[in-house]
Amino acid sequence: MGNLIKVGIGEFKICKAPDTIATIGLGSCVGVVLYDADKKIAGLVHIMLPDSTKINDKTKLAKFADTGVALLVEELYKLGIRREHLKAKIAGGAKMFSFSGNTSFGNVGEKNILAVKTMLNKYDIPILAEDIGLNYGRTIVFNPDNCKLLVKSAGNTTIYL
């Protein structure tokens, strides 16, 4: 059994089997796992916000869907992984709070999901599994050895994708 690599909010990291990679606290945030099943290498990015162009502070580019997914893809390319070998699994994007009226805060999770899917589509990376939306938080752990994504949900059952 390898090490557990922890990814914080707005961060990304890469691991190779037998290590596993995890992130906690996916409420409206989306966890994006990109992996190469043959090389047993995976990367995880913890997306907080959909669009870096709306924010002046660009010091943590991994926290945005548009720049975070791109950063992770580029780092995986540097390891010799070819785009056509990459697959994705995603989780999170919950609507954690109810607001009256149509506020931008109420649908951050939905916007994050859409932005992540747009970026993965841009790179032609297929999403093989997802556990997204609804109204509860998630913790995810990905094992690049068997390509299983463990999703632990607050008050819900644990599932494998």
C-alpha positions as CSV (number, residue, x, y, z in Angstrom):
1,M,0.0,0.0,0.0
2,G,1.3,3.4,-1.0
3,N,0.9,6.9,0.4
4,L,-2.2,9.0,0.4
5,I,-1.5,12.3,-1.4
6,K,-3.8,15.0,-0.2
7,V,-5.0,17.8,-2.5
8,G,-6.1,21.1,-0.8
9,I,-8.8,23.5,-2.0
10,G,-7.6,25.2,-5.2
11,E,-4.6,22.8,-5.6
12,F,-3.6,20.0,-7.9
13,K,-1.2,17.1,-7.5
14,I,-0.2,14.0,-9.4
15,C,0.4,10.5,-8.1
16,K,1.5,7.1,-9.4
17,A,0.3,3.7,-8.2
18,P,0.6,2.4,-5.5
19,D,-0.1,5.8,-4.1
20,T,-3.7,7.2,-3.9
21,I,-4.8,10.8,-4.2
22,A,-7.7,12.5,-2.3
23,T,-9.4,15.7,-1.6
24,I,-12.0,16.6,1.1
25,G,-14.6,19.3,1.3
26,L,-16.2,19.2,-2.1
27,G,-19.3,21.2,-1.6
28,S,-19.9,23.5,-4.6
29,C,-16.3,22.7,-5.6
30,V,-15.6,20.0,-8.2
31,G,-12.9,17.4,-7.9
32,V,-11.5,16.4,-11.3
33,V,-9.5,13.3,-11.7
34,L,-7.5,12.7,-14.9
35,Y,-5.7,9.4,-15.3
36,D,-3.9,7.1,-17.6
37,A,-5.0,3.5,-16.8
38,D,-2.0,1.9,-18.6
39,K,0.7,4.0,-16.8
40,K,-1.2,4.0,-13.5
41,I,-0.8,7.8,-13.1
42,A,-3.5,10.2,-12.0
43,G,-3.8,13.8,-11.3
44,L,-6.5,15.6,-9.2
45,V,-7.5,19.2,-9.2
46,H,-9.9,20.8,-6.6
47,I,-11.8,23.4,-8.5
48,M,-13.4,26.2,-6.5
49,L,-14.7,28.6,-9.1
50,P,-15.6,28.3,-12.8
51,D,-13.8,31.3,-14.5
52,S,-10.5,32.9,-13.8
53,T,-11.3,35.9,-16.1
54,K,-13.8,37.2,-13.5
55,I,-11.2,37.4,-10.7
56,N,-8.2,39.8,-10.4
57,D,-6.1,37.6,-8.1
58,K,-4.5,34.9,-10.3
59,T,-2.0,33.6,-7.7
60,K,-3.8,30.2,-7.4
61,L,-4.7,29.2,-10.9
62,A,-5.6,25.6,-9.9
63,K,-8.8,26.9,-8.1
64,F,-10.5,27.9,-11.4
65,A,-12.0,25.4,-13.9
66,D,-10.6,27.1,-17.0
67,T,-7.0,27.3,-15.7
68,G,-6.9,24.4,-13.2
69,V,-7.9,21.7,-15.7
70,A,-5.4,23.2,-18.2
71,L,-2.6,23.1,-15.6
72,L,-3.3,19.5,-14.7
73,V,-3.4,18.4,-18.4
74,E,-0.1,20.2,-19.1
75,E,1.6,18.6,-16.1
76,L,0.4,15.1,-17.2
77,Y,1.7,15.8,-20.7
78,K,5.1,16.6,-19.2
79,L,5.2,13.1,-17.7
80,G,4.7,11.7,-21.2
81,I,1.0,10.9,-21.0
82,R,-0.7,11.4,-24.3
83,R,-4.0,13.2,-24.5
84,E,-5.8,10.2,-26.1
85,H,-4.9,8.1,-23.1
86,L,-6.5,10.4,-20.5
87,K,-9.8,9.6,-18.9
88,A,-11.8,11.7,-16.4
89,K,-13.9,11.1,-13.3
90,I,-15.5,14.0,-11.5
91,A,-17.4,14.6,-8.3
92,G,-18.9,17.6,-6.4
93,G,-20.6,20.7,-7.6
94,A,-23.4,20.6,-5.0
95,K,-25.8,23.4,-4.3
96,M,-24.9,23.8,-0.7
97,F,-27.0,26.9,0.1
98,S,-30.5,28.1,-0.8
99,F,-30.9,31.7,-1.7
100,S,-34.1,33.5,-2.5
101,G,-34.0,35.0,-6.0
102,N,-31.5,34.2,-8.7
103,T,-28.2,35.0,-7.1
104,S,-24.8,34.0,-8.5
105,F,-24.0,32.4,-5.1
106,G,-26.8,29.9,-5.3
107,N,-25.5,28.0,-8.4
108,V,-21.7,28.1,-8.1
109,G,-21.7,24.2,-8.1
110,E,-23.7,24.1,-11.3
111,K,-21.4,26.7,-12.9
112,N,-18.4,24.7,-11.8
113,I,-19.7,21.5,-13.3
114,L,-20.5,23.2,-16.6
115,A,-17.0,24.9,-16.7
116,V,-15.2,21.6,-15.9
117,K,-17.2,19.7,-18.6
118,T,-16.4,22.5,-21.1
119,M,-12.7,22.2,-20.4
120,L,-12.6,18.4,-20.6
121,N,-14.6,18.6,-23.9
122,K,-12.0,21.1,-25.2
123,Y,-9.2,18.6,-24.6
124,D,-11.4,15.7,-25.9
125,I,-11.1,13.9,-22.5
126,P,-14.0,11.6,-21.9
127,I,-15.8,11.6,-18.5
128,L,-16.2,7.9,-17.6
129,A,-18.0,8.5,-14.3
130,E,-19.5,11.3,-12.2
131,D,-21.2,12.0,-8.9
132,I,-22.3,15.6,-9.2
133,G,-24.9,18.1,-8.1
134,L,-27.5,17.6,-5.4
135,N,-27.1,19.2,-2.0
136,Y,-24.4,17.4,0.0
137,G,-20.6,17.5,0.3
138,R,-18.2,14.8,-0.8
139,T,-14.7,13.5,-0.1
140,I,-13.0,11.6,-2.9
141,V,-10.1,9.1,-3.1
142,F,-8.7,7.9,-6.4
143,N,-6.6,4.7,-6.8
144,P,-4.6,4.8,-10.1
145,D,-3.9,1.1,-9.7
146,N,-7.5,0.0,-10.3
147,C,-8.9,3.4,-11.6
148,K,-11.6,3.4,-8.9
149,L,-12.9,6.6,-7.5
150,L,-14.2,6.3,-3.9
151,V,-16.9,8.9,-3.1
152,K,-17.8,9.4,0.5
153,S,-20.9,11.6,1.0
154,A,-22.1,13.3,4.1
155,G,-25.1,11.3,5.3
156,N,-25.2,9.2,2.2
157,T,-23.7,5.8,1.2
158,T,-20.1,5.5,0.0
159,I,-19.9,4.6,-3.7
160,Y,-17.2,3.6,-6.1
161,L,-17.1,5.0,-9.6
